[in-house]
């Protein structure tokens, strides 16, 4: 691999990070038997759309990971958009912190990612298919496989005795769906229509194709797991599966509602992870990079905003649960800047362009589900809760009591009983926006005192 001048600077910076006195004992200890990492990520795949999670979708291979390892109920993306969220996984930072908040924005050459840090520590790093960080970033891998490349080619190229990080990015279940082109077909009558969608034949057919696409992805994920087993690599490999954002349906992908941000997360480290255990802690996608680094014995850069959840994977050591997770939405076919903060019990959403209506991103706008959604609205058949997506504007602040209203249908931001909670969450969101150098103006000024009034734009 040939480094540019910028890459040389990055390499020196990474070397300095790895040669700190605190890092030396960790790296020396990790050299004994450093774990391998296999990261499998689906495209537009919301929670709980796996067989193991209770949905009528055939995913036997991913279900195997869940049965053998951990499954997390509350994993959240940094952004309800594809490439921005994928950048946050690799950098451990929110997309607006790394200038990758817009769809298709390439990873800046100067950004140090988990791939660079693992490579510097001796890992052989490879990727298949969708990484979505631009052609320059693709050159950072030791191995890069196209959709036509057999998964076995990576293991053939793997130098003997070297630990590895393998990134497998599927495009399923992203749209468009080609009816009749799936190896596994689901019955539309048996799909689960989530509460935020109208239950119509068109929607059911569309969800069935979504399930079909998930099952196709699961079959290919099984090929990767089989190769690990055949090559006797499974015992010292951490396998993690997740989705890059919510399902590609209105009210999900491209929003900061729960269906847009909440994705599956499965983790399996044979012999290390508690078998078949369900975890309720909130995990953020920015937490993945610190977790891989800690497992490899590599110090986590202070710039990373995530936190390692390795103690949950191994069942050893202490872990302090997150108090909150944060989400964002920016440009994706249209500009719609949104920020959110979620605790175990409440969710606050800040719409920075409230004068604009909900605008589905391109692949959703052209879907059978959106056509059916609009038709139902025009015919007066939508419930009041579902009508929010066809209103001419939105509130600046949305607040939801997730314990009483898990579907986020009833905005309590103007209810006096929730004013204290609203102020607390606005404060948390504002602090995070300041700390992460958000380009949007936070609702509270930096260093506010308790009880300070928010800026007029957030009232």
Buried (B, 14 or more C-beta within 10 A) or exposed (E): EEEEEEBEEBBEBBEEBBEEEEBEEBBEEBEEEBBBBBBBBBBBBBBBBBBBBEBEBBBEBBBBBBBBBBBBBBBBBBBBBBBBBBBBBBBBBBBBBBBBBBBBBBBBBEBBBBBBBBBBBBBBBBBBBBBBBBEBBBEBBBBBBEEEEEBBEBBEEBEEEEBBBBBBBBBBBBBEBEEEEBEBBBEBEEBBBBBBBBEBEBBBBBBBBBBBBBBBBBBBBBBBBBBBEEEEBBEBBBBBBBBBBBBBBBBBBBBBBBBBBBBBBBBBBBEBBBEEBEBEBBBBBBBBBBBBBBBBBBBBBEEBBBBBBBBBBBEEEEBEEBEBBBBBBBBBBEEBBBBBBBBBEBBBBBBBBBEBBBBBBBBBBEBBBBBBBBBBBEEEEBEEBBEBBBEEEBBBBBBBBBEEBEBBBBBBBEEEEBEEBBBBBBBBBBBBBBEBEBEBEBBBBEEBEEEEEBBEEBE
